[in-house]
């Protein structure tokens, strides 16, 4: 006759924890079945014959990296007000630092003509600058989550997921880059899709960061992994797969390389460009992920808090950028309210250029693209007058080099030196433009008469 025993387990965080603890419990004599729920922190053990001893249960759980006891014993219980104030202040400070774009200026160091070896250099720069805004949040989350779910792991074991993550990036980028080389310009994500992806990634990173901070037990109910029944067949939260999927994140550096991969026309050419770029990002991303592997168990709690702060700030950074890009790409959602765009892009405002320069009846607009955005980034133009927009790309491999003008259906990757875009505005109002991530913005104000040109 089968009997049941319910015991509490400490250290459960996800479905992977359920699988590991269930496997360890099934190894105990007389145990026929074990069902673990990481949300309740309870294990229901079905056995026949003598009841399993708690000492044996505790020993098996300890060997798997868990414990027998209260589910909140590892989290320190409820957090006091000072904890929330400190964490909030730290998040705001780091978010402010992210918005001070001078700490992400490395993209402007690369100005030469493109070559395959240059793809590695671009990757090296991307790995320590603006790519951190997207990929860095995932890497920090991967590091902290693995360390939290596997407290028994040593430094070497904690570093393995990051090696797999970067291996997944190199292999995945080669395969997907090769496909780009074959299909050519058929592949190009729209600005609205970029904004939606950025918002989704920002939301996921934000939730992961809050879970690391252990802000609320209710957040543990949010799970981004596969259902448990697939866990024994498909590895949950696979770093290899996660690394490969970062190919689709709307990072300006990545998109710049994708443009060159498109132009190769061959699988091998496109694959090599993207693989070399991913290889170049590896040192920076491995450095971030490896920070957790160097910390001992006594320092792991502080690491989770620090990582949570950084991950939440990355999440907010992407949410704000994605929201800004979404507003520019889908103006009907905001009833054409241009004042909202002006407020949100205030940090990037570099003055309004109203100097009137014409050539063969066309209005000449001159703008510089730098690793900190566009200078100037606000212009006044005349309705029905052709515009010749001359953009001097000083940082052709920075995030700002992937420029989009959704209302004009313009989406281009700037090349080194002068780039010319021509269009004719047919109605008054505001024409907004942005980088592909929504980090850097600008606008054209279209007026009715020459008297309004200032």
C-alpha positions in Angstrom: 0.0 0.0 0.0 1.4 3.4 -1.0 1.8 6.1 1.6 2.6 9.8 1.2 4.9 12.1 3.1 5.1 15.9 2.6 8.3 17.7 3.5 9.5 21.3 3.0 12.5 22.0 0.9 14.7 25.1 1.1 16.5 26.6 -1.9 13.9 26.0 -4.6 13.7 28.7 -7.3 12.5 27.2 -10.6 11.3 24.1 -12.5 14.9 22.9 -12.9 15.1 22.8 -9.1 12.0 20.6 -9.1 13.6 18.1 -11.5 16.9 17.9 -9.6 15.2 17.5 -6.2 12.7 14.9 -7.5 15.6 12.9 -9.0 17.4 13.0 -5.7 14.4 11.9 -3.7 13.6 9.0 -6.0 17.0 7.5 -5.1 15.8 6.9 -1.6 14.8 3.3 -0.7 11.1 2.6 -0.8 10.3 5.9 -2.6 8.2 5.3 -5.7 7.4 8.8 -6.7 8.2 12.4 -5.8 6.5 15.6 -6.8 8.1 18.9 -5.9 6.6 22.4 -6.3 9.0 25.3 -6.2 6.3 27.8 -5.6 5.0 26.2 -2.4 8.4 24.8 -1.4 6.9 21.4 -0.7 7.7 17.9 -1.8 5.1 15.1 -1.8 6.8 11.7 -1.5 5.0 8.5 -2.3 6.5 5.4 -0.7 5.8 1.8 0.1 6.9 0.0 3.2 8.9 1.8 5.8 8.7 5.6 5.8 11.9 7.3 4.6 13.9 8.9 7.4 14.3 12.6 7.4 18.0 12.3 7.9 18.2 10.4 4.6 16.0 12.8 2.8 18.1 15.7 4.1 21.3 14.0 3.0 20.0 13.4 -0.6 18.8 17.0 -0.9 22.1 18.3 0.4 24.0 16.3 -2.2 21.8 18.0 -4.9 22.5 21.4 -3.5 19.2 21.9 -1.5 18.1 21.6 2.1 15.3 20.3 4.3 13.6 23.1 6.1 11.6 26.3 5.7 11.3 27.6 2.1 12.2 31.1 3.1 15.3 30.2 5.1 17.6 31.1 2.3 16.1 34.4 1.5 16.3 35.9 5.0 12.6 36.3 5.4 10.8 39.6 4.9 12.8 42.6 3.8 12.7 45.8 5.8 12.1 49.3 4.5 15.8 50.2 4.5 16.5 47.3 2.1 13.9 48.6 -0.4 15.2 52.2 -0.1 18.8 51.1 -0.6 18.0 48.8 -3.6 15.8 51.5 -5.2 18.5 54.1 -4.8 21.1 51.7 -6.3 18.9 51.0 -9.3 18.3 54.6 -10.0 22.0 55.5 -9.8 23.0 52.7 -12.2 20.2 53.6 -14.5 21.4 57.2 -14.5 24.9 56.0 -15.3 23.6 54.0 -18.3 21.9 57.1 -19.6 25.2 59.1 -19.4 26.2 57.9 -22.9 29.8 58.9 -22.4 30.4 55.6 -20.6 29.3 53.8 -23.8 31.5 55.7 -26.2 33.7 52.9 -27.4 31.8 52.5 -30.7 33.2 55.7 -32.0 36.7 54.3 -32.0 36.1 52.3 -35.1 36.0 54.3 -38.3 37.8 52.3 -41.0 36.4 50.5 -43.9 34.8 47.1 -43.2 36.8 43.9 -43.4 36.4 40.4 -41.8 39.1 41.1 -39.2 37.3 44.3 -38.4 34.3 42.2 -37.4 36.2 40.9 -34.4 37.3 44.4 -33.4 33.6 45.6 -33.6 32.7 42.6 -31.5 35.3 43.5 -28.9 34.0 47.0 -28.7 30.3 45.8 -28.6 31.1 43.4 -25.8 32.0 46.3 -23.4 29.7 49.0 -24.6 26.1 49.4 -25.8 25.5 45.7 -26.4 25.6 45.3 -22.6 22.2 47.1 -22.5 20.6 44.0 -24.1 22.9 41.0 -23.9 24.5 42.1 -20.6 21.2 42.0 -18.8 20.7 38.4 -19.9 24.3 37.4 -19.0 24.0 38.8 -15.5 20.7 37.1 -15.0 22.1 33.8 -16.3 25.1 34.1 -13.9 23.1 34.9 -10.8 20.3 32.5 -11.5 22.6 29.6 -12.0 24.6 30.4 -8.9 21.4 30.7 -6.9 19.9 27.5 -8.2 23.1 25.5 -7.8 24.7 26.7 -4.5 26.8 23.5 -4.4 28.5 24.4 -7.7 32.2 25.4 -7.6 33.8 28.3 -9.6 34.5 26.1 -12.6 31.0 24.7 -12.7 29.5 28.2 -12.5 31.6 29.3 -15.4 30.5 26.5 -17.8 27.1 28.1 -18.6 28.8 31.2 -19.8 31.1 29.2 -22.0 28.1 27.5 -23.5 26.3 30.8 -23.9 29.1 32.3 -25.9 29.6 29.1 -27.9 25.9 29.2 -28.7 26.4 32.8 -29.9 29.3 31.9 -32.2 27.6 28.8 -33.7 24.2 30.4 -33.8 25.5 33.6 -35.4 27.4 31.6 -38.0 24.3 29.6 -39.0 21.9 32.5 -39.0 24.5 34.8 -40.6 25.0 32.3 -43.3 21.2 32.3 -43.9 21.4 36.1 -44.2 24.1 35.8 -46.8 21.9 33.5 -48.8 18.6 35.4 -48.6 20.1 38.9 -49.0 17.9 41.9 -48.3 14.8 39.7 -47.8 15.6 39.9 -44.1 15.1 43.2 -42.3 13.3 43.7 -39.1 11.0 46.8 -39.1 11.4 49.5 -36.5 8.0 48.5 -34.9 9.2 44.9 -34.5 12.5 46.2 -33.1 10.6 48.2 -30.5 8.4 45.3 -29.5 11.4 42.9 -29.1 13.2 45.5 -27.0 10.1 46.0 -24.8 9.7 42.2 -24.4 13.4 41.7 -23.6 13.3 44.7 -21.2 10.3 43.3 -19.4 11.8 39.8 -19.1 15.1 41.3 -17.8 13.3 43.5 -15.3 11.3 40.5 -13.9 14.5 38.4 -13.6 16.2 41.2 -11.8 13.4 41.7 -9.3 13.4 37.9 -8.7 17.1 38.1 -7.9 16.4 40.9 -5.4 13.7 38.7 -3.8 11.4 41.7 -3.7 8.2 39.7 -3.6 7.4 36.0 -3.3 4.6 36.5 -5.9 7.3 37.1 -8.5 8.4 33.4 -8.2 5.1 32.5 -9.9 6.5 34.1 -13.1 8.5 31.5 -14.9 10.1 31.8 -18.4 11.2 28.1 -18.6 9.6 25.2 -20.4 7.0 23.1 -18.6 8.6 20.6 -16.3 7.4 17.6 -18.3 9.8 18.6 -21.1 12.7 19.2 -18.7 14.0 15.7 -18.9 14.0 15.9 -22.7 14.9 19.5 -23.5 17.3 21.2 -21.1 15.6 24.1 -19.4 17.0 27.6 -19.9 19.7 26.2 -22.2 22.6 28.7 -22.4 23.5 27.4 -25.9 20.0 28.2 -27.2 19.8 31.5 -25.3 23.2 32.6 -26.8 22.1 31.7 -30.4 18.8 33.6 -30.0 20.6 36.8 -29.1 21.1 37.1 -32.9 17.6 38.6 -33.0 18.1 41.2 -30.4 17.9 44.8 -31.9 21.4 45.8 -30.9 22.9 48.5 -33.2 26.3 46.7 -33.4 24.7 43.4 -34.3 22.5 45.0 -36.9 25.5 46.7 -38.5 27.2 43.3 -38.9 24.0 41.8 -40.2 23.9 44.4 -43.0 27.4 43.4 -44.1 26.4 39.7 -43.9 23.4 40.5 -46.2 25.7 42.0 -48.8 28.0 38.9 -49.0 25.5 36.9 -51.0 27.0 33.6 -49.8 26.4 31.3 -46.7 30.0 31.1 -45.8 30.6 34.9 -46.2 27.6 35.9 -44.1 28.3 33.2 -41.5 32.0 34.1 -41.0 31.1 37.8 -40.5 28.6 37.1 -37.8 30.6 34.3 -36.1 33.7 36.6 -36.0 31.6 39.4 -34.5 30.2 37.0 -31.9 33.7 35.7 -31.1 34.8 39.3 -30.5 32.0 39.9 -28.0 33.0 36.8 -26.0 35.8 38.4 -23.8 33.5 41.2 -22.5 30.5 38.9 -21.9 32.6 36.2 -20.3 34.1 38.8 -18.0 30.7 39.8 -16.8 29.4 36.2 -16.4 32.6 35.1 -14.8 32.3 37.5 -11.9 29.9 35.2 -10.1 32.2 32.2 -10.5 34.9 34.0 -8.5 32.7 34.6 -5.5 32.5 32.2 -2.7 29.3 31.0 -1.1 29.5 33.5 1.7 29.6 36.4 -0.8 26.9 35.0 -3.0 24.0 36.8 -1.3 25.6 40.2 -1.9 26.3 39.2 -5.5 22.6 38.3 -6.1 21.7 41.8 -4.7 24.3 43.6 -6.9 23.4 41.5 -9.9 19.7 42.2 -9.3 20.3 45.9 -9.2 22.2 45.9 -12.5 19.7 43.6 -14.2 16.8 45.7 -13.2 18.5 48.9 -14.4 19.3 47.1 -17.7 15.6 46.2 -17.9 14.4 49.7 -17.3 16.9 51.0 -19.8 15.6 48.7 -22.5 11.9 49.4 -21.6 12.4 53.2 -21.9 14.3 52.8 -25.2 11.8 50.4 -26.6 8.9 52.6 -25.6 10.5 55.6 -27.2 11.1 53.7 -30.5 7.5 52.3 -30.4 6.1 55.8 -30.1 8.1 56.9 -33.1 7.2 53.8 -35.1 3.5 53.7 -34.2 2.4 57.4 -33.9 -1.3 56.5 -34.3 -1.2 55.0 -30.8 -0.4 58.4 -29.4 -2.6 60.6 -31.6 0.4 62.4 -33.1 1.3 63.9 -29.8 4.8 65.2 -30.7 5.3 66.9 -27.3 5.7 63.5 -25.7 8.6 62.7 -28.1 10.3 66.0 -27.3 10.3 65.4 -23.6 11.6 61.8 -23.8 14.4 62.8 -26.2 15.4 65.9 -24.3 18.6 64.1 -23.0 19.7 63.7 -26.6 18.8 67.2 -27.8 21.8 68.8 -29.5 20.1 72.0 -30.8 17.9 73.0 -33.8 19.6 73.6 -37.1 17.6 76.3 -38.9 20.4 77.5 -41.3 18.9 77.7 -44.8 21.1 76.0 -47.4 19.7 75.1 -50.8 21.0 73.4 -54.0 19.0 73.1 -57.2 15.8 73.8 -55.2 16.5 71.2 -52.5 16.9 72.0 -48.9 20.4 70.8 -47.7 20.4 69.3 -44.2 23.8 68.4 -42.6 24.1 66.2 -39.6 26.9 64.3 -37.9 26.4 60.8 -36.5 28.6 60.1 -33.5 28.8 57.4 -30.9 26.7 59.7 -28.7 23.9 60.3 -31.2 23.2 62.9 -33.8 24.6 66.5 -34.0 22.4 68.5 -34.4 19.3 66.4 -34.1 16.5 68.9 -34.7 15.7 70.6 -38.0 13.1 72.9 -39.6 12.1 72.2 -43.2 9.5 73.4 -45.6 6.5 71.4 -46.8 6.8 70.2 -50.5 10.4 71.2 -50.7 12.8 68.3 -51.5 15.3 67.6 -48.8 18.8 66.3 -49.3 19.8 64.9 -45.9 23.6 64.6 -45.7 24.8 62.5 -42.7 28.5 62.4 -41.9 29.0 59.0 -40.1 31.9 59.5 -37.8 31.1 56.3 -35.8 29.8 53.9 -38.5 29.9 50.9 -36.2 28.2 52.4 -33.2 24.6 52.0 -32.2 23.6 55.3 -33.7 24.7 54.2 -37.2 21.5 52.1 -37.6 19.1 54.9 -38.4 15.3 54.6 -39.0 12.7 57.1 -40.1 9.4 55.1 -39.7 7.0 57.7 -41.2 9.2 57.8 -44.4 9.8 54.0 -44.4 13.5 54.7 -44.3 15.7 52.1 -42.5 19.4 52.2 -43.3 22.9 51.4 -42.0 25.2 54.3 -42.3 28.5 53.8 -44.0 31.8 55.6 -43.1 31.8 59.2 -44.4 28.9 61.0 -46.0 25.6 59.3 -46.5 22.8 61.0 -48.5 19.0 60.4 -47.9 16.6 62.3 -50.1 12.8 62.8 -49.4 10.1 65.4 -49.9 7.7 66.1 -47.0 4.1 66.4 -48.2 2.4 67.6 -45.0 3.2 69.7 -42.0 4.0 68.2 -38.6 6.9 66.3 -37.1 9.0 63.6 -38.7 10.9 61.7 -36.0 13.9 59.5 -36.5 15.9 57.3 -34.2 18.6 54.6 -34.0 17.3 51.1 -34.2 17.3 50.7 -30.4 15.6 54.0 -29.6 18.6 55.2 -27.6 19.2 58.3 -29.9 16.5 60.3 -31.4 15.9 63.4 -33.6 13.2 65.1 -35.6 12.3 67.3 -38.5 9.7 70.0 -38.0 7.8 70.5 -41.3 6.3 74.0 -41.6 3.9 75.5 -44.2 5.6 78.7 -45.2 9.1 80.2 -45.5 8.2 82.7 -42.9 8.2 79.9 -40.3 11.8 79.0 -41.2 14.1 80.4 -38.5 
